[in-house]
Amino acid sequence: VPTGTHLFGNLFFPKIVKKWTSKRLEWCATLDDQTRARICAVGHRDFGKTSIATVWADRQLAMRLSRHILYTSSEEKIAIRRTNIMRSHLVNADIRAMFGNFRPLKNNQHTATFAKDGWYLVDPRTKVPFAAVQPRGSNQTVNGSIAEVNGEFVRPDLILNDDGQSRRHINNQDVRRVYEEWLDNELANTVDIDHQPDANTFRWNLKPGERAPWRNVMFDTV
């Protein structure tokens, strides 16, 4: 069954995912369900988790479903590299033809520097930033991550944690404990915790066209 990300990927980035298996479509459908507050998934190395999630994050931004993405990986340089791929995607010719020129900015033109290698997307009509993307590495300070978007201070509304643990330390219990504490006590608390999904289903009760207050998506390799 086609999903929003599947259709978006086929239309704008047909070379990224060439074979849409049933499991890959299932992964797309899970990501596209905006009512899901928390998603945790694992898959084998050639499944295409990062590729599909990157296309999905592109869609989240282009369709104005996310205003502040906090993208984390095992190392900051990896997160920066992957968010730079997203930035290049969002200025390709097909995206510009459909949505206009998002003209990514390193800094918000109305404020001081946003963050190291963070960037904004600019509304093609108003020329005002409408979304921010911030890359970070595991165990870095992320609590208090706030971006000014169109005059409003916005906490992350999408945490995207991609391969957060280094393979070198996967069996080190002390390293894993520190990482788990960072996930629970810092990363998870960067969102607006005053808003919480249903305690039983962990889903948001959204009206048509309504954005989720926040979503936390974590995936890694088996």
ChimeraX commands (.cxc) that place a marker at each C-alpha (Angstrom):
marker #1 position 0.00,0.00,0.00 radius 0.5
marker #1 position 1.59,3.35,-0.99 radius 0.5
marker #1 position 2.27,5.86,1.78 radius 0.5
marker #1 position 3.05,9.57,1.78 radius 0.5
marker #1 position 6.79,8.98,2.12 radius 0.5
marker #1 position 6.73,6.27,-0.55 radius 0.5
marker #1 position 5.02,8.60,-3.02 radius 0.5
marker #1 position 7.22,11.55,-2.03 radius 0.5
marker #1 position 10.36,9.44,-2.47 radius 0.5
marker #1 position 9.28,8.10,-5.87 radius 0.5
marker #1 position 8.42,11.59,-7.09 radius 0.5
marker #1 position 11.43,13.56,-5.85 radius 0.5
marker #1 position 14.17,11.00,-5.05 radius 0.5
marker #1 position 13.55,7.91,-7.21 radius 0.5
marker #1 position 17.18,6.76,-7.06 radius 0.5
marker #1 position 17.45,6.61,-3.26 radius 0.5
marker #1 position 15.17,3.59,-2.75 radius 0.5
marker #1 position 14.76,1.56,-5.92 radius 0.5
marker #1 position 12.95,-1.49,-4.53 radius 0.5
marker #1 position 9.97,-0.91,-2.24 radius 0.5
marker #1 position 9.48,-4.21,-0.43 radius 0.5
marker #1 position 6.48,-4.83,1.82 radius 0.5
marker #1 position 8.67,-4.34,4.91 radius 0.5
marker #1 position 10.00,-1.04,3.60 radius 0.5
marker #1 position 6.45,0.14,2.91 radius 0.5
marker #1 position 5.52,-0.95,6.43 radius 0.5
marker #1 position 8.41,1.17,7.78 radius 0.5
marker #1 position 7.14,4.14,5.74 radius 0.5
marker #1 position 3.60,3.68,7.01 radius 0.5
marker #1 position 4.83,3.57,10.61 radius 0.5
marker #1 position 6.80,6.79,10.16 radius 0.5
marker #1 position 3.94,8.50,8.33 radius 0.5
marker #1 position 1.45,7.82,11.14 radius 0.5
marker #1 position 1.61,11.24,12.80 radius 0.5
marker #1 position -0.33,9.96,15.82 radius 0.5
marker #1 position 2.62,7.79,16.93 radius 0.5
marker #1 position 4.52,9.70,19.60 radius 0.5
marker #1 position 7.33,7.16,19.97 radius 0.5
marker #1 position 8.79,4.70,17.47 radius 0.5
marker #1 position 11.65,2.29,18.12 radius 0.5
marker #1 position 12.83,0.01,15.30 radius 0.5
marker #1 position 15.75,-2.19,14.33 radius 0.5
marker #1 position 16.65,-3.69,10.98 radius 0.5
marker #1 position 19.50,-5.37,9.13 radius 0.5
marker #1 position 22.21,-3.21,7.60 radius 0.5
marker #1 position 20.98,-3.17,4.00 radius 0.5
marker #1 position 17.32,-2.62,4.88 radius 0.5
marker #1 position 17.51,1.09,4.06 radius 0.5
marker #1 position 16.46,2.53,7.43 radius 0.5
marker #1 position 18.53,5.69,7.13 radius 0.5
marker #1 position 17.73,6.25,3.45 radius 0.5
marker #1 position 13.98,5.96,4.00 radius 0.5
marker #1 position 14.09,8.00,7.20 radius 0.5
marker #1 position 16.01,10.73,5.38 radius 0.5
marker #1 position 13.35,10.93,2.66 radius 0.5
marker #1 position 10.71,10.91,5.40 radius 0.5
marker #1 position 12.44,13.77,7.25 radius 0.5
marker #1 position 12.63,15.70,3.95 radius 0.5
marker #1 position 8.89,15.23,3.59 radius 0.5
marker #1 position 8.26,16.28,7.22 radius 0.5
marker #1 position 9.97,19.58,6.47 radius 0.5
marker #1 position 8.60,20.19,2.98 radius 0.5
marker #1 position 5.02,19.47,4.10 radius 0.5
marker #1 position 5.45,21.62,7.26 radius 0.5
marker #1 position 4.83,18.66,9.57 radius 0.5
marker #1 position 7.93,19.42,11.68 radius 0.5
marker #1 position 9.32,22.79,12.74 radius 0.5
marker #1 position 12.45,21.72,14.62 radius 0.5
marker #1 position 14.22,18.42,13.96 radius 0.5
marker #1 position 16.90,17.28,16.40 radius 0.5
marker #1 position 18.90,14.65,14.50 radius 0.5
marker #1 position 21.24,12.56,16.64 radius 0.5
marker #1 position 23.67,9.79,15.79 radius 0.5
marker #1 position 26.61,8.07,17.49 radius 0.5
marker #1 position 28.92,10.95,16.50 radius 0.5
marker #1 position 28.19,14.58,15.71 radius 0.5
marker #1 position 30.10,14.42,12.42 radius 0.5
marker #1 position 27.82,11.59,11.25 radius 0.5
marker #1 position 24.71,13.57,12.20 radius 0.5
marker #1 position 26.08,16.64,10.41 radius 0.5
marker #1 position 26.83,14.62,7.28 radius 0.5
marker #1 position 23.33,13.13,7.20 radius 0.5
marker #1 position 21.54,16.43,7.81 radius 0.5
marker #1 position 23.65,18.03,5.08 radius 0.5
marker #1 position 22.26,15.37,2.73 radius 0.5
marker #1 position 18.76,16.43,3.78 radius 0.5
marker #1 position 19.65,20.06,3.10 radius 0.5
marker #1 position 20.92,19.25,-0.40 radius 0.5
marker #1 position 17.76,17.22,-1.10 radius 0.5
marker #1 position 15.53,20.16,-0.24 radius 0.5
marker #1 position 17.01,22.45,-2.87 radius 0.5
marker #1 position 16.95,20.06,-5.82 radius 0.5
marker #1 position 15.21,21.19,-8.99 radius 0.5
marker #1 position 12.09,19.06,-8.52 radius 0.5
marker #1 position 11.54,20.28,-4.94 radius 0.5
marker #1 position 11.99,23.90,-6.06 radius 0.5
marker #1 position 9.52,23.41,-8.89 radius 0.5
marker #1 position 6.85,22.03,-6.55 radius 0.5
marker #1 position 7.41,23.93,-3.29 radius 0.5
marker #1 position 9.59,26.92,-4.23 radius 0.5
marker #1 position 13.11,27.74,-3.08 radius 0.5
marker #1 position 13.53,26.88,0.61 radius 0.5
marker #1 position 17.01,28.55,0.54 radius 0.5
marker #1 position 18.61,26.90,3.62 radius 0.5
marker #1 position 20.36,29.31,5.99 radius 0.5
marker #1 position 23.10,28.53,8.49 radius 0.5
marker #1 position 21.78,31.30,10.75 radius 0.5
marker #1 position 18.35,32.75,11.34 radius 0.5
marker #1 position 18.55,36.14,9.65 radius 0.5
marker #1 position 16.79,37.71,12.64 radius 0.5
marker #1 position 19.01,36.31,15.40 radius 0.5
marker #1 position 22.56,35.30,16.22 radius 0.5
marker #1 position 24.09,31.95,15.21 radius 0.5
marker #1 position 21.68,29.07,15.75 radius 0.5
marker #1 position 24.06,26.17,16.48 radius 0.5
marker #1 position 27.13,24.47,15.06 radius 0.5
marker #1 position 26.13,23.24,11.60 radius 0.5
marker #1 position 22.44,23.68,12.32 radius 0.5
marker #1 position 20.35,25.29,9.60 radius 0.5
marker #1 position 16.96,26.80,8.79 radius 0.5
marker #1 position 14.58,26.46,5.86 radius 0.5
marker #1 position 13.13,29.70,4.53 radius 0.5
marker #1 position 9.58,30.18,3.31 radius 0.5
marker #1 position 9.75,30.86,-0.46 radius 0.5
marker #1 position 7.09,33.58,-0.24 radius 0.5
marker #1 position 7.78,35.41,3.04 radius 0.5
marker #1 position 11.57,34.75,3.13 radius 0.5
marker #1 position 11.21,34.01,6.87 radius 0.5
marker #1 position 12.57,30.76,8.41 radius 0.5
marker #1 position 9.83,28.18,9.03 radius 0.5
marker #1 position 11.82,25.13,10.21 radius 0.5
marker #1 position 15.14,24.31,11.86 radius 0.5
marker #1 position 17.39,21.23,11.77 radius 0.5
marker #1 position 20.01,20.58,14.45 radius 0.5
marker #1 position 22.55,17.69,14.31 radius 0.5
marker #1 position 24.06,16.30,17.51 radius 0.5
marker #1 position 26.13,13.33,18.63 radius 0.5
marker #1 position 25.24,10.87,21.38 radius 0.5
marker #1 position 25.97,12.06,24.93 radius 0.5
marker #1 position 26.30,15.67,23.80 radius 0.5
marker #1 position 24.34,18.33,25.64 radius 0.5
marker #1 position 20.98,18.64,23.91 radius 0.5
marker #1 position 18.69,19.67,26.76 radius 0.5
marker #1 position 17.54,23.22,26.18 radius 0.5
marker #1 position 17.76,22.92,22.39 radius 0.5
marker #1 position 15.61,25.82,21.21 radius 0.5
marker #1 position 15.42,27.49,17.81 radius 0.5
marker #1 position 13.71,30.75,16.91 radius 0.5
marker #1 position 11.28,29.99,14.10 radius 0.5
marker #1 position 9.30,32.91,12.70 radius 0.5
marker #1 position 9.65,34.88,15.92 radius 0.5
marker #1 position 8.74,31.96,18.19 radius 0.5
marker #1 position 11.13,29.94,20.33 radius 0.5
marker #1 position 10.50,26.31,19.39 radius 0.5
marker #1 position 11.70,23.17,21.15 radius 0.5
marker #1 position 12.39,20.08,19.01 radius 0.5
marker #1 position 9.13,18.54,17.84 radius 0.5
marker #1 position 10.89,15.64,16.10 radius 0.5
marker #1 position 13.78,13.71,17.63 radius 0.5
marker #1 position 15.39,11.45,15.05 radius 0.5
marker #1 position 17.91,9.11,16.68 radius 0.5
marker #1 position 19.73,7.17,13.93 radius 0.5
marker #1 position 22.29,4.50,14.92 radius 0.5
marker #1 position 22.92,6.18,18.25 radius 0.5
marker #1 position 25.38,3.68,19.67 radius 0.5
marker #1 position 28.86,3.05,18.28 radius 0.5
marker #1 position 29.47,-0.57,17.29 radius 0.5
marker #1 position 32.81,-0.38,19.12 radius 0.5
marker #1 position 31.11,-0.15,22.51 radius 0.5
marker #1 position 27.89,-2.07,21.96 radius 0.5
marker #1 position 28.85,-4.79,24.47 radius 0.5
marker #1 position 30.32,-2.45,27.09 radius 0.5
marker #1 position 27.74,-2.33,29.88 radius 0.5
marker #1 position 29.14,0.89,31.40 radius 0.5
marker #1 position 29.02,2.72,28.07 radius 0.5
marker #1 position 25.51,1.44,27.42 radius 0.5
marker #1 position 24.36,2.61,30.86 radius 0.5
marker #1 position 25.67,6.13,30.21 radius 0.5
marker #1 position 23.98,6.15,26.80 radius 0.5
marker #1 position 20.67,4.96,28.26 radius 0.5
marker #1 position 20.80,7.67,30.92 radius 0.5
marker #1 position 21.42,10.28,28.24 radius 0.5
marker #1 position 18.47,8.96,26.19 radius 0.5
marker #1 position 16.08,9.00,29.13 radius 0.5
marker #1 position 17.19,12.05,31.08 radius 0.5
marker #1 position 18.37,14.44,28.41 radius 0.5
marker #1 position 17.38,13.58,24.85 radius 0.5
marker #1 position 13.79,12.62,25.66 radius 0.5
marker #1 position 13.35,15.81,27.69 radius 0.5
marker #1 position 14.27,18.22,24.88 radius 0.5
marker #1 position 10.65,18.22,23.72 radius 0.5
marker #1 position 7.83,20.14,25.38 radius 0.5
marker #1 position 7.03,17.60,28.10 radius 0.5
marker #1 position 3.91,19.54,29.11 radius 0.5
marker #1 position 2.30,17.80,26.13 radius 0.5
marker #1 position 1.95,14.03,26.53 radius 0.5
marker #1 position 0.27,11.40,24.33 radius 0.5
marker #1 position -2.35,8.97,25.58 radius 0.5
marker #1 position -0.83,7.04,28.48 radius 0.5
marker #1 position -2.12,3.69,27.20 radius 0.5
marker #1 position -1.56,3.93,23.46 radius 0.5
marker #1 position 1.32,6.45,23.33 radius 0.5
marker #1 position -0.56,8.11,20.46 radius 0.5
marker #1 position -1.70,11.66,19.83 radius 0.5
marker #1 position -5.34,12.46,19.28 radius 0.5
marker #1 position -4.96,14.71,16.23 radius 0.5
marker #1 position -7.52,16.58,14.19 radius 0.5
marker #1 position -7.12,16.55,10.38 radius 0.5
marker #1 position -4.18,18.72,9.42 radius 0.5
marker #1 position -3.00,19.11,13.02 radius 0.5
marker #1 position 0.72,18.69,13.83 radius 0.5
marker #1 position 1.83,16.35,16.59 radius 0.5
marker #1 position 3.26,18.27,19.60 radius 0.5
marker #1 position 6.35,16.07,19.33 radius 0.5
marker #1 position 7.56,12.68,18.08 radius 0.5
marker #1 position 10.55,10.58,19.11 radius 0.5
marker #1 position 11.84,8.16,16.46 radius 0.5
marker #1 position 14.75,5.84,17.28 radius 0.5
marker #1 position 16.19,3.17,15.00 radius 0.5
marker #1 position 19.33,1.11,14.88 radius 0.5
marker #1 position 20.98,-1.87,13.19 radius 0.5
marker #1 position 20.47,-5.48,14.28 radius 0.5
marker link #1:1,2 radius 0.2
marker link #1:2,3 radius 0.2
marker link #1:3,4 radius 0.2
marker link #1:4,5 radius 0.2
marker link #1:5,6 radius 0.2
marker link #1:6,7 radius 0.2
marker link #1:7,8 radius 0.2
marker link #1:8,9 radius 0.2
marker link #1:9,10 radius 0.2
marker link #1:10,11 radius 0.2
marker link #1:11,12 radius 0.2
marker link #1:12,13 radius 0.2
marker link #1:13,14 radius 0.2
marker link #1:14,15 radius 0.2
marker link #1:15,16 radius 0.2
marker link #1:16,17 radius 0.2
marker link #1:17,18 radius 0.2
marker link #1:18,19 radius 0.2
marker link #1:19,20 radius 0.2
marker link #1:20,21 radius 0.2
marker link #1:21,22 radius 0.2
marker link #1:22,23 radius 0.2
marker link #1:23,24 radius 0.2
marker link #1:24,25 radius 0.2
marker link #1:25,26 radius 0.2
marker link #1:26,27 radius 0.2
marker link #1:27,28 radius 0.2
marker link #1:28,29 radius 0.2
marker link #1:29,30 radius 0.2
marker link #1:30,31 radius 0.2
marker link #1:31,32 radius 0.2
marker link #1:32,33 radius 0.2
marker link #1:33,34 radius 0.2
marker link #1:34,35 radius 0.2
marker link #1:35,36 radius 0.2
marker link #1:36,37 radius 0.2
marker link #1:37,38 radius 0.2
marker link #1:38,39 radius 0.2
marker link #1:39,40 radius 0.2
marker link #1:40,41 radius 0.2
marker link #1:41,42 radius 0.2
marker link #1:42,43 radius 0.2
marker link #1:43,44 radius 0.2
marker link #1:44,45 radius 0.2
marker link #1:45,46 radius 0.2
marker link #1:46,47 radius 0.2
marker link #1:47,48 radius 0.2
marker link #1:48,49 radius 0.2
marker link #1:49,50 radius 0.2
marker link #1:50,51 radius 0.2
marker link #1:51,52 radius 0.2
marker link #1:52,53 radius 0.2
marker link #1:53,54 radius 0.2
marker link #1:54,55 radius 0.2
marker link #1:55,56 radius 0.2
marker link #1:56,57 radius 0.2
marker link #1:57,58 radius 0.2
marker link #1:58,59 radius 0.2
marker link #1:59,60 radius 0.2
marker link #1:60,61 radius 0.2
marker link #1:61,62 radius 0.2
marker link #1:62,63 radius 0.2
marker link #1:63,64 radius 0.2
marker link #1:64,65 radius 0.2
marker link #1:65,66 radius 0.2
marker link #1:66,67 radius 0.2
marker link #1:67,68 radius 0.2
marker link #1:68,69 radius 0.2
marker link #1:69,70 radius 0.2
marker link #1:70,71 radius 0.2
marker link #1:71,72 radius 0.2
marker link #1:72,73 radius 0.2
marker link #1:73,74 radius 0.2
marker link #1:74,75 radius 0.2
marker link #1:75,76 radius 0.2
marker link #1:76,77 radius 0.2
marker link #1:77,78 radius 0.2
marker link #1:78,79 radius 0.2
marker link #1:79,80 radius 0.2
marker link #1:80,81 radius 0.2
marker link #1:81,82 radius 0.2
marker link #1:82,83 radius 0.2
marker link #1:83,84 radius 0.2
marker link #1:84,85 radius 0.2
marker link #1:85,86 radius 0.2
marker link #1:86,87 radius 0.2
marker link #1:87,88 radius 0.2
marker link #1:88,89 radius 0.2
marker link #1:89,90 radius 0.2
marker link #1:90,91 radius 0.2
marker link #1:91,92 radius 0.2
marker link #1:92,93 radius 0.2
marker link #1:93,94 radius 0.2
marker link #1:94,95 radius 0.2
marker link #1:95,96 radius 0.2
marker link #1:96,97 radius 0.2
marker link #1:97,98 radius 0.2
marker link #1:98,99 radius 0.2
marker link #1:99,100 radius 0.2
marker link #1:100,101 radius 0.2
marker link #1:101,102 radius 0.2
marker link #1:102,103 radius 0.2
marker link #1:103,104 radius 0.2
marker link #1:104,105 radius 0.2
marker link #1:105,106 radius 0.2
marker link #1:106,107 radius 0.2
marker link #1:107,108 radius 0.2
marker link #1:108,109 radius 0.2
marker link #1:109,110 radius 0.2
marker link #1:110,111 radius 0.2
marker link #1:111,112 radius 0.2
marker link #1:112,113 radius 0.2
marker link #1:113,114 radius 0.2
marker link #1:114,115 radius 0.2
marker link #1:115,116 radius 0.2
marker link #1:116,117 radius 0.2
marker link #1:117,118 radius 0.2
marker link #1:118,119 radius 0.2
marker link #1:119,120 radius 0.2
marker link #1:120,121 radius 0.2
marker link #1:121,122 radius 0.2
marker link #1:122,123 radius 0.2
marker link #1:123,124 radius 0.2
marker link #1:124,125 radius 0.2
marker link #1:125,126 radius 0.2
marker link #1:126,127 radius 0.2
marker link #1:127,128 radius 0.2
marker link #1:128,129 radius 0.2
marker link #1:129,130 radius 0.2
marker link #1:130,131 radius 0.2
marker link #1:131,132 radius 0.2
marker link #1:132,133 radius 0.2
marker link #1:133,134 radius 0.2
marker link #1:134,135 radius 0.2
marker link #1:135,136 radius 0.2
marker link #1:136,137 radius 0.2
marker link #1:137,138 radius 0.2
marker link #1:138,139 radius 0.2
marker link #1:139,140 radius 0.2
marker link #1:140,141 radius 0.2
marker link #1:141,142 radius 0.2
marker link #1:142,143 radius 0.2
marker link #1:143,144 radius 0.2
marker link #1:144,145 radius 0.2
marker link #1:145,146 radius 0.2
marker link #1:146,147 radius 0.2
marker link #1:147,148 radius 0.2
marker link #1:148,149 radius 0.2
marker link #1:149,150 radius 0.2
marker link #1:150,151 radius 0.2
marker link #1:151,152 radius 0.2
marker link #1:152,153 radius 0.2
marker link #1:153,154 radius 0.2
marker link #1:154,155 radius 0.2
marker link #1:155,156 radius 0.2
marker link #1:156,157 radius 0.2
marker link #1:157,158 radius 0.2
marker link #1:158,159 radius 0.2
marker link #1:159,160 radius 0.2
marker link #1:160,161 radius 0.2
marker link #1:161,162 radius 0.2
marker link #1:162,163 radius 0.2
marker link #1:163,164 radius 0.2
marker link #1:164,165 radius 0.2
marker link #1:165,166 radius 0.2
marker link #1:166,167 radius 0.2
marker link #1:167,168 radius 0.2
marker link #1:168,169 radius 0.2
marker link #1:169,170 radius 0.2
marker link #1:170,171 radius 0.2
marker link #1:171,172 radius 0.2
marker link #1:172,173 radius 0.2
marker link #1:173,174 radius 0.2
marker link #1:174,175 radius 0.2
marker link #1:175,176 radius 0.2
marker link #1:176,177 radius 0.2
marker link #1:177,178 radius 0.2
marker link #1:178,179 radius 0.2
marker link #1:179,180 radius 0.2
marker link #1:180,181 radius 0.2
marker link #1:181,182 radius 0.2
marker link #1:182,183 radius 0.2
marker link #1:183,184 radius 0.2
marker link #1:184,185 radius 0.2
marker link #1:185,186 radius 0.2
marker link #1:186,187 radius 0.2
marker link #1:187,188 radius 0.2
marker link #1:188,189 radius 0.2
marker link #1:189,190 radius 0.2
marker link #1:190,191 radius 0.2
marker link #1:191,192 radius 0.2
marker link #1:192,193 radius 0.2
marker link #1:193,194 radius 0.2
marker link #1:194,195 radius 0.2
marker link #1:195,196 radius 0.2
marker link #1:196,197 radius 0.2
marker link #1:197,198 radius 0.2
marker link #1:198,199 radius 0.2
marker link #1:199,200 radius 0.2
marker link #1:200,201 radius 0.2
marker link #1:201,202 radius 0.2
marker link #1:202,203 radius 0.2
marker link #1:203,204 radius 0.2
marker link #1:204,205 radius 0.2
marker link #1:205,206 radius 0.2
marker link #1:206,207 radius 0.2
marker link #1:207,208 radius 0.2
marker link #1:208,209 radius 0.2
marker link #1:209,210 radius 0.2
marker link #1:210,211 radius 0.2
marker link #1:211,212 radius 0.2
marker link #1:212,213 radius 0.2
marker link #1:213,214 radius 0.2
marker link #1:214,215 radius 0.2
marker link #1:215,216 radius 0.2
marker link #1:216,217 radius 0.2
marker link #1:217,218 radius 0.2
marker link #1:218,219 radius 0.2
marker link #1:219,220 radius 0.2
marker link #1:220,221 radius 0.2
marker link #1:221,222 radius 0.2
view
